[in-house]
């Protein structure tokens, strides 16, 4: 499952801008930030712009931009790494996907 780089929500009908996946909701804000960056004459890196946008608007802990996961069992972490690689994903995306699926089940 692909996630929007600007909000980390699952993509449903999103787009890719400069190689960076974005949802339709975040795209206008990112496009504005790209324009502002271009107007200053600085080089545009959409992935960095989306990451800064996420840190500013969606990060759990705005001081560290982390969501701590203390001491996951080694065998679970190893399993996650193997399966993430097989899916062409990463551990973070798999954990977020599982959390979104759990939230969806709880909301029903």
C-alpha positions as CSV (number, residue, x, y, z in Angstrom):
1,X,0.0,0.0,0.0
2,X,1.4,3.4,-1.0
3,X,1.1,6.3,1.4
4,X,0.9,10.0,0.7
5,X,4.3,11.5,1.5
6,X,2.7,14.7,2.9
7,X,0.2,13.1,5.3
8,X,1.1,9.4,5.5
9,X,-2.5,8.3,4.7
10,X,-3.2,5.5,2.3
11,X,-3.4,6.7,-1.3
12,X,-6.7,6.4,-3.0
13,X,-6.6,8.0,-6.4
14,X,-3.6,10.1,-5.7
15,X,-0.8,11.3,-8.0
16,X,2.9,11.3,-8.2
17,X,4.7,14.7,-8.4
18,X,8.5,14.6,-8.9
19,X,8.5,10.9,-8.0
20,X,6.7,11.7,-4.7
21,X,3.3,10.1,-4.1
22,X,0.7,12.6,-2.9
23,X,-3.0,12.4,-2.1
24,X,-5.5,14.7,-3.8
25,X,-6.0,16.5,-0.5
26,X,-2.4,17.4,0.1
27,X,-1.5,18.1,-3.6
28,X,-2.7,21.8,-3.7
29,X,-0.7,22.6,-0.5
30,X,2.5,20.9,-1.8
31,X,2.0,22.6,-5.2
32,X,1.9,26.0,-3.4
33,X,5.0,25.2,-1.4
34,X,6.8,24.1,-4.6
35,X,5.9,27.5,-6.2
36,X,7.1,29.4,-3.1
37,X,10.4,27.5,-3.3
38,X,10.8,28.2,-7.0
39,X,10.1,31.8,-6.4
40,X,13.0,32.1,-3.9
41,X,15.3,30.6,-6.5
42,X,16.1,27.6,-4.4
43,X,16.3,24.1,-5.9
44,X,13.0,22.2,-5.7
45,X,12.9,18.7,-4.0
46,X,9.3,17.6,-3.7
47,X,10.1,14.7,-1.4
48,X,11.8,17.2,1.1
49,X,8.9,19.6,0.8
50,X,6.4,16.9,1.5
51,X,8.4,15.7,4.5
52,X,8.6,19.2,5.9
53,X,4.8,19.5,5.4
54,X,4.2,16.3,7.2
55,X,6.5,17.3,10.1
56,X,4.7,20.7,10.4
57,X,1.1,19.4,10.0
58,X,0.9,15.7,10.9
59,X,3.8,14.5,13.0
60,X,2.9,12.9,16.3
61,X,5.7,14.5,18.3
62,X,6.6,17.7,16.6
63,X,9.8,18.0,18.5
64,X,11.3,14.7,17.4
65,X,9.0,13.6,14.5
66,X,8.9,10.2,15.9
67,X,6.4,7.8,17.3
68,X,8.3,5.5,19.7
69,X,8.0,1.8,19.4
70,X,10.0,0.5,22.4
71,X,11.8,-2.8,22.0
72,X,9.7,-4.8,19.6
73,X,10.6,-8.5,19.8
74,X,13.5,-9.3,17.6
75,X,11.8,-12.1,15.7
76,X,8.8,-9.9,14.9
77,X,11.1,-7.1,13.7
78,X,13.0,-9.5,11.5
79,X,9.8,-10.9,10.1
80,X,8.6,-7.4,9.3
81,X,11.8,-6.5,7.5
82,X,11.7,-9.6,5.3
83,X,8.0,-9.1,4.4
84,X,8.5,-5.4,3.8
85,X,11.2,-6.2,1.3
86,X,9.1,-8.9,-0.4
87,X,6.3,-6.4,-0.8
88,X,8.6,-3.6,-2.1
89,X,7.7,-1.6,1.0
90,X,9.3,-0.8,4.4
91,X,8.6,-1.6,8.0
92,X,7.1,1.9,8.6
93,X,4.6,1.5,5.8
94,X,3.5,-2.0,7.0
95,X,3.0,-0.7,10.6
96,X,1.0,2.3,9.4
97,X,-1.1,0.0,7.2
98,X,-1.8,-2.2,10.1
99,X,-2.8,0.7,12.3
100,X,-5.1,2.1,9.6
101,X,-6.7,-1.3,9.2
102,X,-7.2,-1.6,12.9
103,X,-8.7,1.9,13.1
104,X,-11.1,1.0,10.3
105,X,-12.2,-2.2,12.0
106,X,-12.8,-0.3,15.3
107,X,-14.8,2.4,13.6
108,X,-17.3,-0.1,12.1
